[in-house]
């Protein structure tokens, strides 16, 4: 039974990691599209660059939330204290990144 739960949790973590990758790639692609479409108008490029950067920051903040969810699922099945400590440090780092992104987004509004 424990192995079954462990396998399901690892599957969930894998799916969440794929979701994180898709979100980051989608956000980066959309930011690049914004930049390339504004490259033909040099007068608007500076504004478009800020808009693209903020849009990418929103996508990254969303991806970090899913990454933290994956870390929490992984923490629930992690067998050793050292792995648990590493996951906790990783979650703290991701939450700090998310906090700084959210502050930057709020300041831009």
C-alpha positions in Angstrom: 0.0 0.0 0.0 2.8 2.4 0.9 4.5 1.7 -2.5 1.2 2.4 -4.3 0.8 5.8 -2.6 4.5 6.6 -3.2 4.1 5.8 -6.9 1.0 7.9 -7.2 2.7 10.8 -5.4 5.7 10.6 -7.8 3.3 10.6 -10.7 1.6 13.7 -9.4 4.9 15.4 -8.9 5.9 14.5 -12.4 2.7 16.0 -13.8 3.2 19.1 -11.8 6.7 19.5 -13.1 5.4 19.2 -16.6 2.8 21.8 -15.9 5.5 24.1 -14.5 7.6 23.6 -17.7 4.6 24.3 -19.9 3.6 27.5 -18.0 7.2 28.8 -18.2 7.5 28.0 -21.9 4.1 29.6 -22.7 4.9 32.7 -20.7 8.3 33.1 -22.4 6.8 32.5 -25.8 4.1 35.2 -25.2 6.7 37.6 -23.9 8.8 37.1 -27.0 5.8 37.6 -29.3 5.2 40.9 -27.5 8.8 41.9 -28.0 9.0 40.9 -31.7 5.7 42.5 -32.6 6.8 45.8 -31.1 10.3 45.7 -32.6 8.9 47.2 -35.8 7.9 50.3 -33.9 11.0 51.6 -32.1 9.1 54.3 -30.3 7.0 51.8 -28.5 9.7 49.2 -27.9 10.6 50.4 -24.4 7.0 50.2 -23.2 6.5 46.8 -24.9 9.7 45.6 -23.2 8.3 46.5 -19.7 4.9 45.0 -20.6 6.6 41.8 -21.8 8.7 41.6 -18.7 5.7 42.0 -16.4 3.7 39.5 -18.4 6.6 37.0 -18.0 6.8 37.7 -14.3 3.1 36.8 -14.0 3.6 33.5 -15.7 6.7 32.8 -13.6 4.7 33.5 -10.4 2.1 31.1 -11.5 4.7 28.4 -12.3 6.3 28.9 -8.9 3.0 28.2 -7.2 2.7 24.9 -9.1 6.4 24.1 -8.3 5.7 24.6 -4.6 2.7 22.3 -4.8 4.9 19.6 -6.3 7.4 20.2 -3.6 4.7 19.8 -0.9 3.5 16.5 -2.5 7.1 15.3 -2.6 7.7 16.3 1.0 4.8 14.2 2.1 6.5 11.0 0.7 10.1 11.9 1.4 11.6 9.3 3.8 14.7 11.0 5.2 15.3 14.2 7.3 18.0 15.4 5.0 15.8 15.2 1.9 13.0 16.9 3.9 15.4 19.7 4.9 16.5 20.1 1.2 12.9 20.3 0.1 12.0 22.8 2.8 14.9 25.0 1.7 13.8 24.8 -1.9 10.2 25.8 -0.9 11.5 28.7 1.1 13.6 29.8 -1.9 10.7 29.5 -4.3 8.4 31.4 -2.0 10.9 34.2 -1.7 11.2 34.4 -5.5 7.4 34.4 -5.7 7.1 37.1 -3.1 9.6 39.3 -4.9 7.8 38.8 -8.2 4.5 39.7 -6.6 5.9 42.8 -5.1 7.3 43.9 -8.5 4.0 43.2 -10.2 2.1 45.1 -7.5 4.5 48.1 -7.9 3.9 48.1 -11.6 0.2 48.5 -11.2 
